[in-house]
Amino acid sequence: MVDFIPRFRIFIDEVGSNPRKSEWPPTEINERYLSLSGVVMESISTRRVFEPDFRALRSKHFGSDCPPLHRREIVHRKGRFVCLNDLSARRAWGDDFLAFVRRHSYITITATLDRVEWREKHGESADEYQICLFNILERYFYFLRDCNSHGDIVAEARNEPENQNLRDAYRMFWLHGPYDISAADIQSRFCSRKIHIKPKTKDIPGLQFVDLIASALKRSHLHDQHRLPIDDFSDFQRQLLRYLWSHKMYRSDRGIRHGYGLKFRP
């Protein structure tokens, strides 16, 4: 089967650091829970509307020569983002970003895995990143099927061994299908037999956008699973998540999020 032009594209970002073997089980939220989030957008709208608007937003607050945005650098307000130490500048950025979140069309999908409970049940043989990836791609497949459409996948590059593992995992998914979805069905909806892995230096707005919201999506998923208290969220995160959960999360025709826009793997 030859590759064909996608109507939709999902941008995927990972939140979670590898736990240290000397300190198992991990107690830090970021080490215990691995999460992948995807933002699904229509390809032509992404190129013509979303990307120019994103770059305009970035230039307005951080200058026309601003490098690709990364949430961690913004949160720490270092280097280019030192301007956010000023409260009025920080509020202006937050207000404009929330307005940007509201005015564009996309859906979100999040898969989160509890490393401690997973290894107690399944051991260490399975690749936990691959488990989350397959769960994201399964839900993306269901979205494409619901729309009677097709799409492809873009993920941010990591180091080369991890990138190769990602290529291999996607190839397995595309060639064989997951669980009860046939390879023929996957290939009829997924445009490319290869996953697109792009470094941050490529300045892809879709990858930067999912990076900016993925941590909040993970934390809200953990709160939904009663693993994180509500007072652990800032006012900005609450406003962001209130809108994403109400309007942007993939769900069933009956409005069910779990198993559609959300997947938790204990």
NORCORKA-V858530 format. One record per backbone hydrogen bond with DSSP energy under -0.5 kcal/mol. NH is the residue of the N-H (numbers start at 1). CO is the residue of the C=O. Records with the same first field share a line. If there is no record, write none. Layout:
# NORCORKA-V858530
NH: CO, CO
This chain:
# NORCORKA-V858530
4: 191
7: 150
8: 150
9: 41
10: 152
11: 39
12: 10, 154
13: 37
15: 35
17: 30
23: 20
24: 21
31: 28
32: 28
33: 29
34: 32, 113
35: 15
36: 111
37: 13
38: 109
39: 11
40: 38, 107
41: 9, 39
43: 7
46: 42
47: 43
48: 44
49: 45
50: 45
51: 46
53: 49
54: 50
55: 51
56: 52
57: 53
58: 54
59: 55
60: 56
61: 57
62: 58
63: 59
66: 63
74: 70
75: 71
76: 72
77: 73, 74
78: 73
81: 78
82: 79
84: 81
85: 82
86: 83
87: 85
90: 86
91: 87
92: 88
93: 89
94: 90
95: 91
96: 92
97: 93
98: 94
99: 95
100: 96
101: 97
102: 98
103: 99
104: 100
106: 104
107: 40
108: 248
109: 38
110: 261
111: 36
112: 263
113: 34
114: 265
115: 32, 113
118: 114
119: 115
120: 116
121: 117
122: 118
123: 119
125: 122
128: 126
131: 127
132: 128
133: 129
134: 130
135: 131
136: 132
137: 133
138: 134
139: 135
140: 136
141: 137
142: 138
143: 139
144: 140
145: 141
146: 142
147: 143
148: 144, 145
149: 144
151: 189
152: 8
154: 10
155: 196
156: 12
157: 198
163: 159
164: 160
165: 161
166: 162
167: 163
168: 164
169: 165
170: 166
171: 167
172: 168
173: 169
174: 170
175: 171
176: 172
177: 172, 173
181: 178
182: 180
186: 182
187: 183
188: 184
189: 185, 186
190: 186
191: 151, 189
196: 153
197: 195
198: 155, 196
202: 199
203: 200
205: 203
207: 204
208: 204
209: 205
210: 206
211: 207
212: 208
213: 209
214: 210
215: 211
217: 213
218: 214
219: 215
220: 216
221: 217
222: 218
223: 219
224: 220
225: 221
226: 223
227: 222
228: 222
232: 229
233: 230
238: 234
239: 235
240: 236
241: 237
242: 238
243: 239
244: 240
245: 241
246: 242
247: 243
248: 243, 244
249: 244
250: 108
252: 256
255: 252
259: 262
260: 257
261: 250, 257
262: 257
263: 110
265: 112
266: 264
